[in-house]
């Protein structure tokens, strides 16, 4: 692909031409964007030519976290922003979606076909009584029909929520029960790692436990339908003259778009509600400016093909679909990225990228590490010459992995081409605000092992233990100003208490007499270097993060402590730059039950059944006691810090422990573990 001007440079020049704003460098522009929120977010609205049939009276009417009020009076619709590109993209001969799976077959969905299918399903939902604010829950894999279902739901103002079909029924119900969906769209089966997995029994279990569901749509074979169910394919294919006149409904800027879930260390997963307008703005900034996936209004960048491997249970699915917001073709893959157990193959996604002519290839950091360990040969997967950018997130990407891929792309690329000097869009953010706090910038230098910059609009700092911002030191990642895509609220949290406790409890208003706050605490360790680059060092809390998929420890405890043999348990997930992820599970068994391979298999089976095989521990260790505070709380974070090498006197107060005598065992275990690990 011919080299072009990075979109973020186009935007910087546009700011100068449009508003007379001249910045000497990116950090100066970024600092302005985080300081003058009204001017910055208005500029994003104008740069991407967003429209509203009703005027807005302000950009940011209430500058406060939480409960900021953005663009009051404006009317938008996520699906409208996507479908506005149909005619221009179709004239250019561009597909909307390129998809594949483990069979290797490639299919394309044109922009007009996407529009018609969205209209067909939207009209069906409306005919079944679905109204703005009703919830449509989906249990679907990463296929074009899932994107269609989401856009159809959004187009009529209903609220979307999605779980991946590799999640077991208890984990799905922990999420969907909270939102009481009116419609459930599910699948009768999926294929993963070469094996077919029937999902009818799971669907039946979901329906028995979700009495709010009035209508069921199934993606699958007609013969698997139960009475009252409708096949998704028949809806999408049914002739309907109303399709031609269908248009998405305008909704207020802060109308709920979807409910996504982010698990903490206690309680049910957090049902996070984001709004149409905030997600549109953030999606355009992340996709076009930071990931440099082009803008449909610039002719030379028309024709991008964006792939980011994700399951439908990860927020990167939402970010992948966000490519459609600016007319980009999205390339989606459903299935295992690493082949089968008997025939591992880490070239699967690369072969798909070659066949799809992807220009941007993204995946979790763990995927790239697996490819390096398998020593894949990129020269044997097909033509990768279109790829000009790699994206990584989910966990820290180590320097050696990044350098390994840089070397491989140099070997297969023409000297001087963009692929020969591969650019990495390493990002780090979260489900919580469906954005990246730390992101890529094609116009900046790259240092393997670091993230290039703080993202536009983000007032991010690293706080030390006193709540002071530090540079060049590891601290808590915080955001001191609101973003349009921060949660509107949590579902079933009428007074906002759970929302505030999740992000603003550590640094409330005027914390430690600072005169600042409330401040968003994200739960990551970050170091912001003097040159503006950043390093993410993993979670600062006890949440499990397996290759970018987050799960609350409480959900895992519920799964294994339901077994009669288990008295108590504790799990920690270690992800740290330069070290392989390690998640040990400590269990206390009842007297008389041996800790053997059969017991380990039973524990693993309980986790796989209730949660997902993705959350199986790296190791299971039998212990005498689980360390607890005087109030009975499991001391997950102190044990995690011990295993990361923090001094014991700085992470655990023995006087606050209910059982301090057990601490010696964990200290010895941590010393042995650290001695066995390579230096970071």
PyMOL commands that set and color helices and strands:
alter all, ss='L'
color gray80, all
select helices_A, chain A and resi 7-19+26-35+37-47+78-83+86-91+111-127+144-155+169-179+200-209+222-224+232-237+241-245+276-290+299-301+315-326+348-356+365-373+378-380+399-412+419-421+497-503+511-513+553-560+597-610+613-615+636-643+648-651+654-656+660-676
alter helices_A, ss='H'
color red, helices_A
select strands_A, chain A and resi 60-62+69-70+75-76+95-101+106-110+135-139+159-163+183-187+189-192+195-198+215-219+230-231+251-252+256-262+270-275+305-308+329-334+360-364+389-393+423-426+428-430+435-439+453-454+460-463+474-479+489-490+520-528+534-539+544-546+549-551+566-571+574-576+579-582+584-589+619-622
alter strands_A, ss='S'
color yellow, strands_A
deselect
rebuild
show_as cartoon
